[in-house]
């Protein structure tokens, strides 16, 4: 095999250290791989990751206003309205006027929303386990802790 052919083979073998040493590259590609697994896992439930996150937030306590849910999801008002419209259209969320402030909408999971959330969460957790399978439990916890620290720091 010629030297040029060997160089071509190495060039297509995958990213080199100039990329794999870059945090941005690693985070992007880790997110893409996890996203592929999660998308496939959630497809049977007609959900995407953002919709699952919204269901998780809505199931985590008392009925929340759209504004409160948007704040917890860190999405703007327009995005939240579209998200709630989609979930309501799927029969997973019900929107009701707030008892004390009729200008607000309260969001609650429907029985179908609760059942879907339970099954979709299991599927999503399984996808995450498959993604993290090459790591040990301590390494998984260390990764989660480090990422949590980074994403909860005040912005620049």
C-alpha positions as CSV (number, residue, x, y, z in Angstrom):
1,X,0.0,0.0,0.0
2,X,1.4,3.4,-0.9
3,X,2.0,6.1,1.6
4,X,-0.7,8.3,0.0
5,X,-3.2,5.5,0.4
6,X,-2.2,5.0,4.0
7,X,-2.6,8.7,4.7
8,X,-6.1,8.7,3.0
9,X,-7.1,5.8,5.2
10,X,-6.1,7.5,8.4
11,X,-7.8,10.8,7.2
12,X,-11.1,9.0,7.0
13,X,-10.7,6.9,10.2
14,X,-12.2,9.6,12.3
15,X,-11.4,12.9,13.9
16,X,-7.9,13.5,15.0
17,X,-6.5,15.0,18.2
18,X,-7.0,18.5,16.8
19,X,-10.7,17.9,17.3
20,X,-11.0,15.3,20.0
21,X,-9.0,17.5,22.3
22,X,-11.6,20.3,21.9
23,X,-14.3,20.5,24.5
24,X,-16.8,22.0,22.1
25,X,-16.3,19.2,19.6
26,X,-16.7,16.5,22.3
27,X,-19.8,18.1,23.9
28,X,-21.5,18.6,20.4
29,X,-20.9,15.0,19.4
30,X,-21.8,13.5,22.7
31,X,-25.1,15.5,22.5
32,X,-25.7,14.3,18.9
33,X,-25.2,10.7,19.9
34,X,-27.4,10.9,23.0
35,X,-30.0,12.8,20.9
36,X,-30.1,10.0,18.3
37,X,-30.7,7.4,21.0
38,X,-33.3,9.6,22.8
39,X,-35.1,10.4,19.6
40,X,-35.4,6.8,18.7
41,X,-36.5,5.9,22.3
42,X,-39.2,8.6,22.4
43,X,-40.6,8.1,18.9
44,X,-43.1,5.3,19.9
45,X,-44.6,7.8,22.3
46,X,-44.9,10.6,19.8
47,X,-42.6,12.9,21.9
48,X,-39.3,14.7,21.5
49,X,-36.9,15.5,24.3
50,X,-38.3,19.0,24.8
51,X,-41.8,17.7,25.2
52,X,-40.6,15.0,27.6
53,X,-38.9,17.8,29.7
54,X,-42.2,19.8,29.7
55,X,-44.1,16.7,30.9
56,X,-41.5,16.1,33.6
57,X,-41.7,19.7,34.8
58,X,-45.5,19.6,34.9
59,X,-45.6,16.3,36.8
60,X,-43.1,17.5,39.4
61,X,-45.6,19.2,41.8
62,X,-48.7,21.3,41.9
63,X,-50.2,22.5,38.7
64,X,-48.0,25.1,37.2
65,X,-48.9,28.2,35.2
66,X,-47.5,28.4,31.7
67,X,-45.2,31.2,32.9
68,X,-43.8,29.1,35.7
69,X,-43.3,26.1,33.5
70,X,-41.6,28.3,30.8
71,X,-39.2,29.7,33.5
72,X,-38.4,26.2,34.8
73,X,-37.7,25.0,31.2
74,X,-35.8,28.1,30.4
75,X,-37.8,28.8,27.3
76,X,-39.5,32.0,26.1
77,X,-43.2,32.6,26.1
78,X,-43.8,32.0,22.4
79,X,-41.9,28.7,22.6
80,X,-43.9,27.6,25.6
81,X,-47.2,28.4,24.0
82,X,-46.2,26.2,21.0
83,X,-45.0,23.4,23.3
84,X,-48.2,23.5,25.3
85,X,-50.3,23.6,22.1
86,X,-48.5,20.5,20.8
87,X,-48.9,18.6,24.1
88,X,-52.5,19.6,24.4
89,X,-53.1,18.5,20.8
90,X,-51.8,15.1,21.7
91,X,-54.1,14.9,24.7
92,X,-51.3,14.9,27.2
93,X,-51.8,18.3,28.8
94,X,-54.9,20.2,29.8
95,X,-54.9,24.0,30.1
96,X,-57.3,25.7,32.7
97,X,-57.7,29.2,33.9
98,X,-56.0,29.9,37.2
99,X,-58.5,30.0,40.1
100,X,-57.2,33.3,41.5
101,X,-55.9,35.0,38.4
102,X,-57.9,34.2,35.3
103,X,-55.3,35.9,33.1
104,X,-53.0,32.9,33.8
105,X,-53.4,29.4,32.5
106,X,-52.7,26.4,34.8
107,X,-51.2,23.3,33.1
108,X,-51.9,19.8,34.2
109,X,-51.1,16.4,32.8
110,X,-54.1,14.4,31.6
111,X,-54.3,10.7,32.6
112,X,-52.9,9.9,29.1
113,X,-50.1,12.4,29.8
114,X,-49.2,10.7,33.1
115,X,-49.2,7.2,31.4
116,X,-47.2,8.5,28.5
117,X,-44.7,10.2,30.8
118,X,-44.2,7.1,32.8
119,X,-43.4,4.9,29.7
120,X,-41.5,7.6,27.8
121,X,-39.3,8.3,30.9
122,X,-38.4,4.6,31.1
123,X,-37.5,4.6,27.4
124,X,-35.4,7.8,27.8
125,X,-33.6,6.5,30.9
126,X,-32.8,3.3,29.0
127,X,-31.4,5.4,26.1
128,X,-29.2,7.3,28.5
129,X,-28.0,4.1,30.1
130,X,-27.0,2.8,26.7
131,X,-25.2,6.0,25.9
132,X,-23.3,6.0,29.2
133,X,-22.6,2.2,29.1
134,X,-18.8,2.6,28.4
135,X,-18.4,4.5,31.7
136,X,-18.2,3.3,35.3
137,X,-20.9,4.4,37.8
138,X,-18.4,6.8,39.5
139,X,-17.4,8.3,36.1
140,X,-21.1,8.8,35.2
141,X,-21.7,10.6,38.5
142,X,-18.6,12.7,38.0
143,X,-19.6,13.6,34.5
144,X,-23.1,14.6,35.6
145,X,-21.7,16.6,38.6
146,X,-19.3,18.5,36.4
147,X,-21.9,19.3,33.8
148,X,-24.3,20.4,36.5
149,X,-21.7,22.7,37.9
150,X,-21.1,24.2,34.5
151,X,-24.7,24.8,33.5
152,X,-25.8,26.2,36.9
153,X,-23.1,28.9,37.0
154,X,-24.3,32.5,36.4
155,X,-23.8,33.6,32.8
156,X,-20.9,35.7,31.6
